[in-house]
Amino acid sequence: MPVVREFTLPDLGEGLTGAEVVRWMVEVGEVIAVDQPVVEVETAKAVVEVPCPYGGVVTALFGAVGEEVPVGAPLVTVAVAPGDDLPGALGEPVERPLVGYGVVESSGARRRRVRSGAAAQAPVGSAPAPAAPAAVPVPAPAAPVAAVPAVIPVISPLVRRLAREHGIDLAGLSGSGPDGLIMRADVERAVAAGSAPAVAAAPAAVAAPAGDAEVIPLRGLRRTIAEKLGRSHREIPAATCWVDADATALMELRKQLNLAPGPKVSVLALLARICTVALARFPELNSSVSADGSEIIRHRAVHLGFAAQSERGLVVPVVRGAQSLGTEQLGTELARLTESARSGSLTPAELTGGTFTLNNYGVFGVDGSTPILNHPEAAMLGVGRITPKPWVFEGELAVRQVTQLSFTFDHRVCDGGTAGGFLRFVADCVEQPGMLLRQL
């Protein structure tokens, strides 16, 4: 007799506690193979396909498209033929790497369906299912339902965090989920109502758009970005200072370096090298503040994040151990990660763990900016466009390649003197890149 196995959303790593359902890749009644991708989900870091460790007949799907599913919550149930409920001795799934960002067409066998009420078909190559009395009934295809055990009123860490950030008492809320489960929407309604307890069955009232206004749901990566930037703005007392710098010598150095054979050195690579040297002189800026605000955590390694625009929106890939890489190595890694961002193949590990961010917004043709810090990092260097401008050089007015450098920092980790010293050192290295030789 087939055994029904439940597959839950696995731990996606890097501190991620949930994922949003983007697309179901199977249907109820379909026969699937072991390790066949069943759903495409979007985390705060990437879009991944989740493979199911069981082969058999899909009997139920949990979670509607656009709904966030916490780690450990059910995704699918599968009717497995006797003896096929492996790899674990008790039918438990084993850890498997998830397929990377993006949509990949399945190369498995053509979909097979089992009609509602009929005996569940066994996976290809296994013995036929027993007669009707022993068969596992398969529900007719229906809209996915987020079925979560109602042992406690809320199981999602994301919901708990949202309630904590807005001072919402979860004990005073009635959940709109199955068996009274408190969902994100319940907390959001309570926030909108001024922290008043939400009514479980009452849908949130949405004002009709005026005129030709368009209402765009904030979901997926955009929602993740909004939540992270909002948290940074709320929690971090940030300050910004800036200075103009003559980058003529830096651009000349780049030109000379690129005369030699080998990979081309980008301006971003030179700026990244300057950042690692500057952080060695001002290590307090390569840090973060603990969640409760009682400690400053100073990082020994520089995991350098840099802002990159992708089709999904703004992402921040991370060059790990940037302080140990030479200029050419930095350029190679920056180029690799930039290409991965454009193609949408960045992994969650390549998008997390940064300790300092370099933001080259000059590529958008702008001079200055006051960026919001990439929480929980304590500092970010912004670089505007490098463009010809009038400049006093050696006592005379000349046309030079000028850029504006801006530096945003968490005022809890240092005072303005340290931040100003860091920015001035960076500007001096831009104007006189030969200074870097003293630091090697």
Beta strands, then each sheet from edge to edge (+ up, - down):
strand 1: 3-8
strand 2: 18-24
strand 3: 31-32
strand 4: 36-42
strand 5: 47-52
strand 6: 56-61
strand 7: 68-70
strand 8: 74-80
strand 9: 238-246
strand 10: 287-289
strand 11: 296-298
strand 12: 304-306
strand 13: 308-310
strand 14: 313-315
strand 15: 318-319
strand 16: 356-359
strand 17: 379-383
strand 18: 387-393
strand 19: 396-410
sheet 1: 1+ 8- 6+ 3-
sheet 2: 5+ 4- 2+ 7-
sheet 3: 9+ 19- 17+ 16+ 12+ 15-
sheet 4: 9+ 19- 18+
sheet 5: 10+ 11-
sheet 6: 13+ 14-
end
